């Protein structure tokens, strides 16, 4: 949908490059554009920077052997990503260690590289590594970013970027949302309409606009358009509502693999107005080198009839754990696996916390899961049953069916193998010691992968395979992962594509210098 702007309406201010979104990708884009000689404005619609990036584990995927690592990327990304795009991503990933060491010069951050194979036995799975920002002198994540409750080293990575943005004097405006792109008569993107509170401004971007605004994990409207599975609950941020995708579409963008998202299964918060789901505990992923994780998984998952229906411990549960729930029954027009039910016993309750919270939002109190899971029994996230019959009643299942499912599971544990669904033998754990516990499970989304198609220069591509002039993207908004996600690959993509987009946008000839339009003449504003 487009909306005409008044012909000749002036811009309020002019920058060389406008970057929309201040997560990892937006920061990397702004730094690269600045270093290429551009005057850069970096905007973020939320009150705090970091996006969903700051909530991540912080390990950034690298390639240690370029030809073989690229082969793994081909299998993971799927067949629809052009070779030229894959080559650009792979080459950039192979250079990330040096990139991070250069960034670390501003604050003395400690950078570490370690080998870490891919999750799946594709060729090249052992040609991959992880770059980490292990420490930064004097940095206290909880003090500097109290709004973020992430995992491990994500705040360290953002601090490194934030300090580089500050050192360069790049202008940052928070609580400033891009609402519509401004285009010329030939479709060139000239800038954007942005809003801060009740104030709207028309920003000219004389060289280009970079959309680094993330995906649509917090937007149920786009989810209903592109996903069969529903409902799917977000876990980390309310900021990613597909704004950049809509603006790109209004400019003519084509889209790819909108169906694919990085997600799992998790719990609703006991407060119905709480905006985020709580993920199940993150257990170590499989890799081809470690096919049998040493960690026991204390739970099994049942459907509403009391039957087990999935391998609860897939190679990368936080990526594909939701997929077994995506089953539609046409005769009832329902999703029979939604909700599902996570079940464990007293020994499993004492093993470790079943869930965890990951959030970047100053407006809510981050949920803290109790070490022994008893707070969750008290607040209703988990329910207790003293017998299998009581457990069946809690999920409204046939007691005989549920008892048979539990008996079959315990027999599998005793035999040391899961013939039904192939769960790793060392992860098997019985459900035998009452009382029993059950939590209602829903599909959850960590982040989306689909979005506007882009080329190797990060130019957004229209439905005819042509680049939309002066419009770029970086990061999650148009990720390459169209089949299976490569763990830590989204973060790598933020830095690789951010560098490319920033450099390419800064290298454009200013549209006024190119004679596209008179200084105060524009055609229309398009977007949301």
C-alpha atoms as one frame of an Amber mdcrd trajectory, in Angstrom:
protein
   0.000   0.000   0.000   1.388   3.427  -0.886   0.318   6.884   0.078   1.158
   9.974  -1.946   3.073  12.767  -0.316   2.567  16.406  -1.180   4.670  17.197
  -4.220   7.617  19.364  -3.336   7.344  18.779   0.399  10.788  19.484   1.872
  13.017  17.246   3.894  13.637  18.267   7.488  17.278  17.156   7.485  19.788
  15.332   5.322  22.245  12.523   6.059  24.302  10.378   3.744  23.101   7.042
   5.135  20.124   6.269   7.342  20.325   2.998   9.314  17.060   1.683  10.734
  17.518  -0.502  13.814  20.231  -0.503  16.494  20.984  -4.145  17.121  24.130
  -5.947  16.001  23.354  -5.514  12.293  22.430  -1.851  12.536  25.529  -1.051
  14.577  27.798  -2.931  12.168  26.162  -1.126   9.227  26.560   2.289  10.813
  30.203   1.676  11.702  31.025   0.476   8.182  29.208   3.368   6.504  30.949
   5.886   8.773  34.354   4.347   8.122  33.649   4.588   4.385  33.217   8.340
   4.720  29.463   8.749   5.151  27.537  10.895   7.634  25.330   8.343   9.351
  22.124   8.566  11.355  21.301   5.416  13.356  17.722   5.166  14.663  15.996
   2.670  16.956  12.283   2.642  17.698  12.592   1.120  21.176  13.697   3.094
  24.283  16.865   1.001  24.556  19.256  -0.306  21.908  20.265  -3.908  21.379
  17.205  -5.403  19.727  16.987  -9.151  19.979  20.749  -9.383  19.376  21.711
  -8.460  22.920  19.705 -11.438  24.232  21.715 -13.959  22.220  24.398 -16.253
  23.547  27.040 -14.017  22.002  28.983 -16.643  20.090  29.482 -15.468  16.500
  29.875 -18.171  13.878  33.042 -18.191  11.789  34.471 -20.368   9.049  37.907
 -21.859   9.603  38.225 -23.557   6.201  36.495 -21.449   3.554  35.701 -23.995
   0.803  34.450 -26.625   3.235  32.646 -24.173   5.481  30.872 -22.711   2.477
  29.686 -26.204   1.557  28.102 -26.549   4.987  26.384 -23.183   4.528  24.899
 -24.375   1.247  23.269 -27.376   2.914  22.035 -25.354   5.883  20.769 -22.313
   3.988  19.000 -24.423   1.391  18.921 -24.329  -2.397  17.219 -20.971  -2.965
  20.066 -18.665  -1.906  22.163 -17.636  -4.942  25.820 -18.695  -5.043  26.934
 -15.068  -5.169  25.146 -14.322  -1.889  26.475 -17.472  -0.268  30.023 -16.609
  -1.386  29.771 -13.142   0.159  28.467 -14.493   3.470  31.032 -17.287   3.643
  33.956 -14.985   2.839  32.831 -12.513   5.451  32.472 -15.227   8.085  36.030
 -16.377   7.408  37.279 -12.879   8.308  35.288 -12.233  11.477  38.071 -12.908
  13.956  40.156 -10.073  12.525  37.093  -7.834  12.365  36.407  -8.329  16.049
  40.019  -7.763  17.020  39.909  -4.441  15.189  36.726  -3.441  17.031  38.328
  -4.414  20.342  40.969  -1.703  19.994  38.536   0.884  21.349  37.953  -0.741
  24.754  40.431  -3.577  25.253  37.865  -6.343  24.859  39.235  -9.868  25.003
  38.476 -11.853  21.849  38.545 -15.634  21.758  38.253 -18.054  18.841  37.313
 -21.680  19.390  36.378 -24.556  17.138  32.710 -25.479  17.129  31.193 -27.779
  14.555  27.810 -27.441  12.914  24.766 -29.225  14.301  24.122 -31.474  11.323
  26.315 -34.046   9.532  26.606 -32.047   6.317  29.955 -31.845   4.503  32.109
 -29.181   6.115  30.475 -29.409   9.536  33.919 -29.403  11.162  35.180 -26.336
   9.262  33.431 -23.877  11.551  34.312 -21.919  14.671  32.984 -19.390  17.160
  34.298 -15.900  17.966  33.470 -14.643  21.457  33.900 -11.374  23.322  34.855
 -13.020  26.594  35.411  -9.901  28.707  35.631  -6.101  28.580  37.551  -4.179
  31.251  35.231  -2.434  33.696  32.020  -3.591  31.976  29.039  -4.631  34.106
  26.233  -5.789  31.820  23.507  -5.536  34.463  24.481  -1.963  35.272  24.898
  -0.661  31.714  22.079  -2.662  30.087  19.600  -3.377  32.904  16.799  -3.792
  30.359  18.452  -6.870  28.840  18.280 -10.329  30.379  20.093 -12.403  27.800
  22.337 -15.383  27.710  26.035 -15.643  28.304  28.046 -13.158  26.233  25.456
 -11.310  24.148  25.757  -8.071  26.169  29.548  -8.177  25.757  29.181  -8.166
  21.980  26.748  -5.280  22.059  28.990  -3.297  24.404  31.852  -3.710  21.940
  29.680  -2.351  19.133  28.185   0.397  21.267  31.634   1.684  22.225  32.669
   1.717  18.565  29.553   3.698  17.642  30.254   6.178  20.447  33.936   6.513
  19.604  33.066   7.463  16.039  30.503  10.037  17.139  27.739   8.401  15.091
  24.434  10.077  15.905  21.931   7.711  17.563  18.259   8.467  18.146  16.242
   6.133  20.337  12.445   5.916  20.411  12.566   6.935  16.758  10.688   4.677
  14.359  10.911   4.597  10.565   7.357   4.612   9.244   7.605   5.018   5.486
  10.272   5.107   2.824  10.450   8.138   0.583  11.014   7.362  -3.084  11.592
   9.319  -6.253   9.652   8.986  -9.498  11.938   6.212 -10.754  11.739   4.236
  -7.513  15.010   5.406  -5.962  14.833   5.367  -2.162  15.607   8.910  -1.048
  15.008   8.686   2.688  12.307   7.925   5.228   9.553   9.391   7.322  10.428
   8.819  10.989   8.471   9.417  14.162   9.577  10.255  17.689   6.563  10.497
  19.983   4.143  12.832  18.219   6.839  14.433  16.056   7.261  13.294  12.458
  10.321  14.195  10.414  11.283  13.603   6.806  14.882  12.372   6.709  16.792
  12.548   3.436  19.376   9.795   2.973  21.394  11.098   0.065  23.240   7.802
  -0.537  21.020   5.095   0.866  18.783   3.584   3.529  19.781   0.375   5.346
  16.982  -1.639   6.927  18.382  -3.501   9.941  15.121  -3.649  11.853  14.904
  -7.392  12.444  12.075  -9.760  11.706   8.456 -10.225  12.733   8.547 -12.472
  15.783   6.382  -9.988  17.717   3.827  -9.464  14.952   0.951 -11.999  14.884
  -0.485 -10.443  11.709   2.544 -11.343   9.570   2.753 -14.708  11.299  -0.807
 -15.524  10.253  -0.020 -14.509   6.684   2.985 -16.759   6.277   2.827 -19.542
   8.875   0.381 -22.379   9.248   1.301 -22.986  12.900  -0.502 -20.841  15.464
  -0.351 -19.398  18.003   3.387 -18.789  18.253   4.596 -16.768  21.228   7.604
 -14.372  21.186  10.283 -14.748  23.832  12.551 -11.693  23.770  11.387  -8.362
  22.326   8.275  -6.452  21.318  10.284  -4.353  18.876  10.495  -6.768  15.961
   7.123  -6.284  14.302   8.103  -6.509  10.645   8.279  -2.751  10.011  11.244
  -3.040   7.661   9.658  -5.916   5.770   6.494  -3.895   5.130   8.454  -0.837
   4.019  10.549  -2.965   1.686   7.426  -4.578   0.256   5.908  -1.172  -0.382
   9.030  -0.318  -2.380   8.571  -3.491  -4.453  10.683  -6.055  -2.584  10.444
  -9.752  -3.260  10.440 -12.089  -0.235  12.031 -15.431   0.536  11.517 -18.335
   3.000   8.971 -16.480   5.109   7.871 -19.853   6.510  11.090 -20.493   8.400
  11.681 -19.303  11.928  14.134 -20.121  14.693  11.970 -21.479  17.481  11.181
 -24.119  20.024   8.536 -24.881  22.630   7.938 -23.119  25.917   5.513 -21.922
  28.579   3.134 -19.026  29.024   3.847 -16.626  31.859   1.284 -16.916  34.700
   0.238 -13.286  34.113  -1.930 -13.337  30.960  -0.836  -9.791  30.123   2.876
 -10.618  30.238   4.119 -10.187  26.652   6.683 -12.997  26.483   6.827 -16.750
  26.659   9.407 -18.637  28.707  11.642 -21.061  26.838  12.421 -24.571  27.973
  15.867 -25.068  29.432  18.646 -24.885  26.864  20.532 -28.175  26.885  23.745
 -28.768  24.882  23.172 -29.220  21.159  24.148 -32.298  19.245  26.945 -32.093
  16.716  28.302 -34.789  14.405  31.269 -35.060  16.787  29.061 -35.385  19.889
  26.056 -37.403  18.771  25.070 -38.427  22.287  24.966 -35.438  24.633  26.062
 -36.251  28.165  23.204 -34.248  29.711  20.022 -36.059  30.666  16.757 -34.460
  29.566  14.332 -34.768  32.445  11.109 -34.501  30.461   9.009 -36.002  27.718
   6.324 -34.275  25.648   2.777 -35.618  25.237  -0.149 -34.441  23.134  -3.639
 -33.858  24.478  -4.512 -37.533  24.163  -1.603 -38.493  26.413   0.573 -39.878
  23.600   4.239 -39.069  23.032   4.743 -37.782  19.483   8.244 -36.331  19.051
  11.949 -36.495  19.746  12.211 -33.919  22.510  15.992 -33.671  22.091  16.589
 -32.855  18.434  20.089 -31.773  17.354  19.165 -28.102  17.828  16.014 -27.900
  19.938  16.023 -24.101  20.069  15.736 -24.020  16.272  13.425 -26.875  15.303
  11.667 -27.825  18.537   8.422 -26.218  17.365   8.166 -28.134  14.102   6.568
 -31.337  15.478   3.760 -29.183  16.892   2.910 -27.874  13.411   0.313 -30.503
  12.533  -3.119 -29.478  11.271  -6.157 -31.765  11.500  -8.530 -30.784   8.674
 -11.419 -32.836  10.034 -11.459 -30.748  13.225  -9.768 -27.627  11.842  -7.401
 -27.637  14.780  -3.780 -28.167  15.751  -3.939 -31.353  17.838  -0.414 -30.857
  19.209  -1.085 -27.290  20.391  -0.941 -27.067  23.281   1.301 -29.995  24.156
   2.353 -31.076  27.619   5.814 -31.372  29.139   5.879 -34.115  31.789   8.531
 -35.086  34.359   8.695 -36.719  37.775  10.019 -35.829  41.224  13.571 -36.817
  40.359  13.374 -34.686  37.230  12.064 -31.739  39.227  15.182 -31.771  41.382
  17.566 -32.132  38.438  17.625 -28.503  37.180  15.306 -25.598  36.278  12.973
 -26.637  33.470  12.623 -23.178  31.931  14.385 -19.865  31.390  13.611 -16.286
  30.415  15.349 -14.189  27.747  14.171 -10.608  27.288  15.167  -7.106  26.212
  12.448  -4.845  27.606  12.677  -2.195  30.324   8.888  -2.152  30.809   8.571
  -5.644  32.288  10.170  -7.442  35.191  12.243 -10.282  33.731  11.002 -13.624
  34.984  13.452 -15.580  37.134  12.877 -19.333  37.039  13.427 -21.045  40.383
  16.310 -23.530  40.767  14.024 -26.306  42.034  10.917 -25.560  39.893   8.741
 -25.171  42.988   7.897 -21.503  42.434   6.472 -22.551  39.074   4.241 -25.107
  40.798   2.971 -22.384  43.100   2.272 -19.855  40.330   0.673 -22.376  37.978
   3.233 -22.656  35.193   3.645 -26.244  36.353   0.979 -28.456  37.912   1.525
 -31.359  40.300  -0.152 -34.780  40.283   0.277 -37.486  42.893  -0.574 -40.285
  40.462  -0.745 -41.018  36.761  -4.543 -40.905  36.952  -4.327 -37.363  38.380
  -1.832 -36.455  35.672  -4.224 -37.721  32.991  -7.022 -35.657  34.516  -4.893
 -32.511  34.417  -4.438 -32.755  30.646  -7.873 -34.351  30.049  -6.371 -37.491
  28.559  -7.580 -41.090  28.782  -5.822 -42.510  31.889  -5.135 -45.819  30.150
  -3.554 -44.104  27.138  -1.356 -41.900  29.300  -0.306 -44.805  31.539   0.649
 -46.801  28.460   2.731 -43.872  27.097   4.599 -43.557  30.394   5.175 -47.315
  30.596   6.530 -47.411  27.038   8.835 -44.495  27.809  10.209 -46.045  30.966
  10.800 -49.303  29.104  12.798 -47.361  26.508  14.877 -45.783  29.265  15.550
 -49.197  30.791  16.548 -50.583  27.389  18.811 -47.585  26.714  17.267 -46.666
  23.369  14.268 -44.734  22.052  13.022 -46.838  19.160   9.939 -44.658  18.684
  11.589 -41.286  17.971  15.359 -41.710  18.231  16.185 -39.511  21.189  19.895
 -39.762  22.114  20.420 -42.689  24.521  22.329 -40.704  27.130  19.560 -38.120
  27.322  16.960 -40.680  28.419  15.497 -40.114  31.877  12.586 -42.011  33.481
   9.214 -40.582  34.466   8.523 -42.954  37.339   8.778 -41.293  40.755   5.660
 -39.475  41.984   4.622 -36.776  42.329   4.490 -35.983  38.626   4.595 -32.522
  37.068   3.149 -31.127  33.866   3.575 -27.820  32.058   1.443 -26.649  29.144
   3.627 -26.109  26.066   3.229 -23.699  23.157   5.334 -23.010  20.061   7.713
 -20.095  20.669   9.730 -17.992  18.250  13.253 -16.809  19.000  13.615 -14.950
  15.718  12.395 -15.138  12.141  14.494 -15.910   9.045  12.302 -14.765   6.162
  12.198 -11.307   4.645  13.194  -9.278   1.598  15.431 -10.956  -0.957  18.882
  -9.397  -1.262  21.905  -9.777  -3.507  25.589 -10.123  -2.611  25.820  -6.340
  -2.105  22.893  -6.429   0.347  20.710  -4.525  -2.111  17.045  -5.397  -1.690
  15.678  -7.097  -4.797  12.263  -6.539  -6.340   9.888  -9.135  -7.764  11.639
  -8.951 -11.156  15.090  -9.713  -9.786  16.265  -6.103  -9.935  17.856  -4.137
  -7.089  15.732  -1.374  -5.631  17.984   1.689  -5.950  19.575   2.856  -2.687
  17.757   0.360  -0.473  19.843  -2.112   1.540  19.284  -4.589   4.324  21.394
  -6.192   7.043  20.898  -8.917   9.601  17.806 -10.915  10.447  15.372  -8.977
   8.249  16.315 -10.970   5.154  18.396 -13.835   6.515  19.839 -16.528   4.253
  18.776 -19.409   6.540  15.980 -20.890   4.492  16.173 -24.533   5.566  18.043
 -25.258   8.820  19.616 -22.630  10.987  23.356 -22.691  11.660  23.777 -22.022
  15.387  25.290 -18.529  15.880  24.772 -17.943  12.146  22.330 -15.067  12.553
  24.899 -13.190  14.607  27.580 -13.812  12.004  25.168 -12.578   9.371  24.608
  -9.347  11.311  28.293  -8.495  11.117  28.994  -9.728   7.607  25.932  -8.180
   5.993  26.244  -5.041   8.108  29.757  -4.449   6.829  28.658  -5.015   3.242
  25.520  -2.878   3.446  27.304  -0.003   5.191  30.161   0.004   2.726  27.919
  -0.258  -0.354  25.436   2.390   0.771  28.241   4.807   1.616  29.711   4.233
  -1.835  26.601   5.441  -3.673  26.690   8.788  -5.463  24.454  11.217  -3.575
  21.135  11.331  -5.402  21.163  15.102  -5.623  24.618  14.989  -7.177  23.317
  12.372  -9.582  20.642  14.811 -10.748  17.736  12.572  -9.804  15.647  15.320
  -8.220  15.780  18.919  -7.225  16.827  19.400  -3.623  13.295  19.901  -2.308
  11.342  17.784  -4.735  10.141  14.311  -3.838   7.479  12.039  -5.197   5.901
   9.972  -2.457   6.258   8.377   0.920   5.525   4.666   1.052   5.625   2.088
   3.780   3.589   0.772   6.682
